[in-house]
Amino acid sequence: MKNKRLVLAARPKGLLVKQADFRMEEVKLPALKEGEFLIKVLFLSVAPVMKFYMQDGAGIEAPLQLGDVMRGRGVGKIIASKNAQFKIGDIVQGKCGWQEYAICDGSPYFMMYKVRQRKLPYSTALGVLGMTGFTSYFGLYHIGELKAGDQVLVSAAAGGVGTTIGHLSKIKNAKAIGLASTDEKCKLLMEKLGYHGAINYKKENISERIDHFFPEGINVYFDNVGGEILDIALTKLKKYSRIVICGRISQYENSLNSSEYALKNWYKIGATRSKMQGFFIYDFEKDFNQAEEQMATWISQGKLMYQEDILEGLEQMPIALNRLFERKNIGKQLVKIAN
Ligand SMILES: NC(=O)c1ccc[n+]([C@@H]2O[C@H](COP(=O)([O-])OP(=O)(O)OC[C@H]3O[C@@H](n4cnc5c(N)ncnc54)[C@H](OP(=O)(O)O)[C@@H]3O)[C@@H](O)[C@H]2O)c1
């Protein structure tokens, strides 16, 4: 059986990846060894952190070597197995890599989880009911310590993680305002995604608009972008606020050439007795099942909406990755690999 896969051919330079940074290969799948299983990949996910995997620079995981299959999470169906824990027909999500078929074993490296809910499309196992949604859920509720009545500000609100935070806030009787780069995204945040208001940070005065929505300030800032927007948010903190450091997409490129934005307003954390905390979603692994169940219930009750942005075909993976940095994606960016 043949497998198509995208391997790293060159380390990317600049903000966007090029087709030439990858090589499409077609290889014969080896026979399964004891403990292994074969996944037919249905959807693959892209995430900003993938640029780090491709570069030589520091990241959460080791950089890829040239010739390695691109690392990334996918959801798929097991079609052959020599592992008693993972049976033919199981739907799993984990590190599949950018390829049509993935051979995995149950070892921790692959971070393979069985997909339990079967009512929603399998794509949701990479979005709202996968690492992306779990990041919103644990980031907001555990790191952000969300309480009823809280006023929440969210950056990259129309991105994968951001799109569920409006409803997750509303469910706990808190109000969220989202920042996004276009009117189309802002409209979606308010009309579908549970946001109380939205700010087009490209054309509106961010500081004035935050004051307009939350004249007394904010209790929680959920930060996906870092840089200047984080600096502005720091000036809006109420006493005992929580700043959730989830990501810093505006600074990923700068961090590779040591030109990161230097915060001016960090002293506001002390002045307001606030807390700023980062987190890594895998730290919450033992509670993933609970989050999946809870969010699936809210979706079925119509309390939580989600948004996906799906391209089709393995060759679209580099384009999908670029869309995150070009600000083109609306919701969780995915690529459909097979029916
Ligand atoms: N801590 C964790 O464990 C964890 C887990 C998952 C993800 N993350 C982080 O969480 C963040 C969101 O992840 P995601 O996968 O859902 O990605 P995402 O939000 O869908 O990322 C793409 C969006 O980021 C915004 N963006 C892009 N370039 C920007 C820039 N220069 N300045 C400001 N905004 C920019 C754009 O939204 P606009 O068009 O509205 O600007 C774009 O649509 C990322 O920073 C990611 O690294 C962290």
The ligand as a Gaussian input file, in Angstrom:
#p B3LYP/6-31G(d) Opt

LIG

0 1
 N       -0.590000      27.257000      25.474000
 C       -0.918000      26.194000      24.746000
 O       -0.818000      25.036000      25.156000
 C       -1.448000      26.444000      23.356000
 C       -2.170000      25.444000      22.679000
 C       -2.678000      25.746000      21.408000
 C       -2.451000      26.994000      20.845000
 N       -1.714000      27.910000      21.520000
 C       -1.493000      29.262000      20.986000
 O       -2.758000      29.891000      20.971000
 C       -2.834000      30.820000      19.901000
 C       -4.050000      30.498000      19.047000
 O       -3.809000      29.258000      18.394000
 P       -4.716000      28.782000      17.168000
 O       -4.153000      27.495000      16.722000
 O       -6.123000      28.896000      17.533000
 O       -4.324000      29.859000      16.059000
 P       -5.242000      30.992000      15.458000
 O       -5.766000      31.873000      16.544000
 O       -6.228000      30.416000      14.531000
 O       -4.112000      31.796000      14.694000
 C       -4.329000      32.556000      13.578000
 C       -4.914000      33.931000      13.908000
 O       -3.976000      34.725000      14.651000
 C       -4.145000      36.090000      14.343000
 N       -2.850000      36.689000      13.948000
 C       -2.005000      36.250000      12.987000
 N       -0.939000      37.037000      12.902000
 C       -1.117000      38.017000      13.831000
 C       -0.362000      39.146000      14.224000
 N        0.823000      39.440000      13.663000
 N       -0.858000      39.935000      15.199000
 C       -2.040000      39.685000      15.789000
 N       -2.802000      38.616000      15.453000
 C       -2.354000      37.801000      14.487000
 C       -5.114000      36.151000      13.156000
 O       -6.386000      36.578000      13.638000
 P       -6.880000      38.076000      13.252000
 O       -7.153000      38.026000      11.785000
 O       -8.079000      38.337000      14.041000
 O       -5.718000      38.960000      13.590000
 C       -5.169000      34.720000      12.655000
 O       -6.390000      34.400000      12.045000
 C       -1.523000      30.714000      19.147000
 O       -0.647000      31.740000      19.559000
 C       -1.007000      29.345000      19.550000
 O        0.388000      29.245000      19.437000
 C       -1.218000      27.658000      22.771000

